[in-house]
């Protein structure tokens, strides 16, 4: 993974420096309190600390006071330690007044969906069904356009009174989530309107503790089985704890997408700068780089992020600008791809996104556009070979003990549904078959295996065995 160290130089007279330090000390004292003690993230040596093996979660670190860190360090019980620093949510403030309604989809208010080719994916039923997206942010409110896709989440803030409280009083997380999976009676707002949103609350404001980000990553992987993580945040310091958490997600087949940051310069933000993270920059409706989108080797791809319409935490809708709001569209694309094929690795998803992006700027990869502008339609076609064009049926995500099959065509469909069950080693242990006659718009529920069994679902024309829906396979 990439590691960069910040450099700088001190300019000015001794008197000016002394004055600045005095003012800074006063400012920090007013903000943090005179007696505030720095917290440290510590990693114990294996079994080296009492109680370490009794932890109820899988987080491989603890946050302790500076005094406790020194005691543990001096006792030789620590593998490593580092200060618990602060990351920030990118683009924390709303950019325009709230709107009471949203126009029908694919008009000027949803230019971003048109730019990335989401309409082509939607027409073929590729909505991200079955994908679970962890939104590491300020929480997510049950906006009417999001409520159907909102799943149980967790509050990872230190000392949170209610671990299940994922209310968004700041507004950032709800706006991010809307661009992933919102939909209403007028059409789609998010690029993966069939995906589930897992709200993983890590802050009530712009500042985010690194330890909270890391706890949420481990929780998303181990407790919430997320497929993709959206981190519209960043920090300019490379933290070992953050790097290890991101590596853990990669090892467990979880895609991580993060903001490249605003400022218009070469400032480097982590985790976007890590090799396994999809770092996202922002473009406007003409495909030009947003003037505040950072540019460096951490830019993997770009996506619409200027005046994009999304859900507001107080209800209604809002337009937002910045790399924070380009990220969720790439997150949504990853969810759509994982929804089509649950066996895709994060590396394979990165390859699909890079290989199909619309090249802009300098030919090939460059540090402004990365591999180009996100092309969701191209990703889907590259994965499916375009086989889904015109398919009349859609297999919807599993809900409880059942999956659903829906006829999205204007005609009666006579089809055969096949369910194949298989073991972890891939050996098929049984196939069941059912036949259905579905009226236009009709949906039927189909029981699927429970427990740890894997399964694949296929829908074909009864007479010709031509596929009528995109095949789905459990992870």
N, C-alpha and C positions, 0 to 999 in steps of 0.2 A: 504494500500500500504506500501511497505517496506521503512523504513527510516533508514539511517545509517549516523553516524557522524564520520568524519575523526578524528583520534588521531595522535599525534606525540610527539616528545620530542626534546628539544633544547640541543645541545651538543657543548661544546667549551668554551673558555675563554671569558671574557667580551671584551677584545681587539679584538679577532677574530670576535665576533658577531658585534661589532661596525663597523669593516672594511667591513664585508659582507653587513650590512645594508646600508653603504655609497655607496658601489658599486651598490647595487640593486636600490637605489634611483636614481643614475645617469643613470642606464640602463633604468629604467621605464620612467624617464624624457625624454630620447632620443627617446623612442618609442611612448609615448602618448602625449608629449608636456607638458611644465611646467604648463600651464594654463588650461589643460583639466579638465573638471568638471565631476564627477561621475554621471551617470544616474541611475535613480531608476524606477522600475516597481511598480506602485501603484494601489491598488483596492479601489475604493470609497465606502463609505457607500451608501446604496440605495438612489439615488436622492440627495446625499449630496454635489455634486459639480456642479457648474453652467455649463450647456452645456453637462453634462454627459449623460442625457437622449436623447440627439440629435445626438448621434454617428450614423454614416452611416453603420458601420459594427457591428458584434456581439462580437468583442473582449472585454472582460469584464475588461480590465485594460488600463492604459496609461503609457507612459514613460516620465518622467519629470526630470528636473535638481534636484540636491541635495537641492538647496535653495528652490525650489518650493515644494519638498517633505516635507521639514521641516515646511514650511508655512501651507501646507494642514494638516500635522500631528498635529501641534499646534492648528489648528482651529477645530480639532476633526472631520475632513471630511473623514478620511481613515479607511478602514477595516483592511488593512495590507499593508506593503511595503517591498521591498527587492532590493538590488543592481541588476542592469542589468548585469549579468555576461556573461562569454564566454564559449560556448561549442566548440568542435573541430570536424571537419570531420576526421574520422578514415582513415588511409592509404591514405594520400593526393597525393602522387607522383606516376606516372606510373612506372611499374616494369620492362618493357622490351621495345625493339624497336618496332615501329609500323610495322604492316604487311599489305601488299597490298590486300591480299585475305584471305578468310577463307575456310578451307577444307570442304568437304562434311560432313554433320552432322553425329554424333556418331562415328567419328574416334577419334584418340588420342587427338585432339584439343578440343573436347567437352566431355571429360571423365566425367565432372561434371554432364551433363544431363543424362548420362548412370547411374551414381552412384545413383541418386535420383529417377530413374525410369520414367523420363520424356517421354521416347520413348513410353512406354505403354499408357500413357495418350494421347500423340499426335496421336497414331494410331486410337484412338477412338474419335478423334475430340475434346478432352478436351484441349483447347488452351487458356482458360481464356476469351473467347468471352463475351463482355458485362461488364467485370470488369474494374473499373477505379482506377488506382494506382497513388497516389500522391507521387512524389519523392521530398522530402525536402532536397535540396542540392544546388550545385553551378550552377543550370540551366541544361538544356539538349539541345544539338544541334541537328538539323535535319539530322542526319547521314542517308545515303541511306537505311540502314537496320532498321532504327527506324522511318523514316518520316511518313510512313503510319499509325503508331499507336500514333503519337504525337498529343496531344490535346492542346487547349489553356490553358495557365497557368498564373502565376502572380509572380511579383517581390515584396517580402516582406521586402527587405532591407530598413532600415531607410533612408529616403531622396532619394529614388530611383527616378531618373529623369523620367523614363518611367515604369509605373507599369506593362506593358505588355512585358518588355524586360526580356526574360528568356534565353538569350544566355549564353553558358557555356565557359568562357575564362579560367577557372581553370582546367577543364577536369574530375573532380571527378563524377559529376552528370551524364554525358553521359556514363561513364563506368558502373555506377550503373544501369542506365535505360536499357542498352543493355542486361544485365543479366536477366532483367525482361521480356522484350518484343521484342527483336530484331529478325529479320529473313531476309534472303536474298535468292538469287536464288539457293544457295547451300544447304540450309536447315535452321534449327532453331538454334538460338544462345541463346535466352532467354527461360526461362521455362514456360512463359505464352505469347507466341507470338501473341495471339489474343487480349490481354488486351490493353486498352488505357493508355497512359502515360500522366499525368498532371504534368508539370514541375512547381514546387513551389520553386522559387529561394530565398535563404536566405543568400547567401554569394558570394563573388568573390574570396575567399581564404580559408585557412584552418580554421580560427577562425569564429565562428558564434555567434551572439548575442542571448541570451536566449529569449529576447522579439521577435526577428524575427522568431525563431522556434515556439513560441507560437502563434503568429499571423498567421503563415502558417497552423498550426493545425486547428485553428478555421475556417480559410478560406477554407481549404480542405473539412471540414465537411459541412459548411453552403453555400459556394458559388460554390464549384466544385463537390459536391456529390460523393466524393471519397469513395471507398469500403475498400481500404487498404492504409496505409501510410508507406513509406520506410524512415527510419531515420538511415542512416549509419554514425552516429555521437554519441557523448556522452559528459557528463560532470561529474566530480567526486563530485560535490556539489548537494545536493537535493534542488531544487528550488520549492517553493510553486506554482508559476505561471506555471511551467512546469507540475507539478503533476496535477493541476486542468485542464490544457489543455488536457492532456492524458485521464483524467477521462471523460471529455466532449466528446472526440472521442468515448470512450467505450459506454457511454450512448446513443450515436447516431449510434451505430452498425458499427463503423469503426474499423477495425483491425489495430493495431500499431505494427510494427516490427522494432527492433533496434539492433545496434551492441553492443556486450559485451566488446569490446575494446581490444587493443593489449598491450603487455608488459610481457605476460607470467606469471603474478602473480595474486594476489587476489584483485587488484584495482577494485573498484565498479563504474560502469558507469550508469548514468541515461540518458534516461528513461528506459534502458534495465532492471534495477533492480525493476521497478514497477511490481506489481503482474499481471496487465492486459496487459502488454507488452510482446511480444515474443522476448526474448533476445537470440541472435544467436552467437555461437562460430564457429570456422573454423577448417576444417579437410583437409588433403591432399589426393592425389589420392589413397593412400593405406588405407584410413580411419583413419589414425592416427591424433591426435590433432595437429594442427599447433602450433609450439613451442612458438609462441608469443600470442596465444589466451588466454585471461584471464579466470580464473576459480573461480567461486563463485556461490552462490545460485541464481544469476540472469540469469545463463545459462539455457534456456528452451529447446533448441535444437541446433544441429550443422548442418552445410552444407558445401559443397565444397568451399574452399576459398584460394587455393594455386595454382598459375599459371593457373587461369581460363581465357579463352579467351572471350573478349568482345569488344564493340565498343569504338573507340577513338574519342575524341572531334574534332580532326583535320581531320577525315576521316580514313579509314582503320581500323585496329584492333590492340589490345594490350592485353598482358597477365597481370593479376593483382593478387595481393596476400594480404590477410588480412581479418579481420572480416567484413569490409565494403562490401566485395564482396561475402561473404557468406549470408549476410542479404537479398539481392534482390532475391535470389533463394527461400527463405522461403516466402518472400513477394509474389512472383509469384505463389507459391503453394496456398496461401490464396486467390489470385485472381482467380485461376482456380476453387477452391471450391465454391467461391461466384458466379462465372459464371455459375456453374451447378445448384446451389440453392441459389437464391437471398435472401431467408428468413433466412439463417444461421446467428446466432449471433457470435460475436467475441469469446465468451466462447466456443461455439460449434466448431468453427474452431480450437481453441487451443486444444480442446479435440481430434479432429481428427488427428491433427499433432502429439500430444503426444502419442496417442494410437497406431499409426502405425509406429512410428519412429523405425529404426533398432538399437536395443540396442547394445552399445559398452561400453568398460571399465567395471567398477563395475556393477554387476547385478542390474537392475532397474535404478532409477534416480541417477545420480552423478553430481558433480559440474564441471566436465570437459566436458562430452558429453551432459549433461542435460538428456532429455528423450531418446536421441540417435541421429542418423543421419537421416535427412529428407528423407521421403519415399513418394514421390508424387504419385506413382502408388498405394501404399497402401491406401493413403488418398482417392483417387478417388474410388477405389474398396469398401472401407468401406462406402462411402457415397452413391454409386449407387448399391451396391450389385453385382458388376460385370455385370450388365444388359447391359452395353453398348458395350460389346465385339462383334465386327463384325457388328455393326450398320452401314449401308451404307450411311446414310444422316447426315448432320450437319446443325443445326440452327445457323446462324451467328448473330453477335450482331446487335442491332437496329441502323440504321443510318438515322437520320431525321425521317420522317413519315413511314419508312418501315423497315422490317426485311428481312432476306434472307434465303432461303433454298437451300442447295447444295447437289448434288449427288456425293459422293466421291467414289462410287464403280465403277467397270468395266462393269457393266450391266445396262440396262434400269430399272428404278424403277417406279412402279405405286403405288402412295401413296395418302392418304387422310390427309389433313392438317386441324387441328381443332384449333380454337382460342376461348378461354373462357375469358370473361370479368367479373371482380368482383369489388365490392365496398371495401372501407377500412376495413369494418367489415368482409370481406371474402365472403359475399353473392354473388352468381353468378347472373349476370344480363343479360346474353346472350351468346350464342354459335354460331359461324359461321363455315361452313365446305366448303372446296374446294378440288378438286381432281386434281392431276398433273401426267403427264408422263414425267420423267426427263431422258435425255440421260446421259451417263457417263460424269461427270464433269460439267453438266449444273447447272446453278443457276437461281432461280426465286425470284423476290421481292414480298413481301407480306405486305400490309398495316396493321399497328397495331394502337391501340387506342392512341389518344393524351391526353393532359391534365393530370389529376391526376389519371385516371383510371388504375387499375392493370389488368394484363392479363397473361394468361398461353398459351403456344404453345405446340402442340403435333403432331407428325407425325406417322402414322400407315400404315401398308399394307392394301390396300383397301379391300381385300377379307378376310383376317384372323384377322385384327386389331392388329397384332403383332407390337410392337414399332419399328420404323425404325430410330429414332433419339432420342437423350437425350432430355427429356421434359425440357422446359425452362419456368421460371416464373419471371415476373417483381417483383422488390422489393415491 
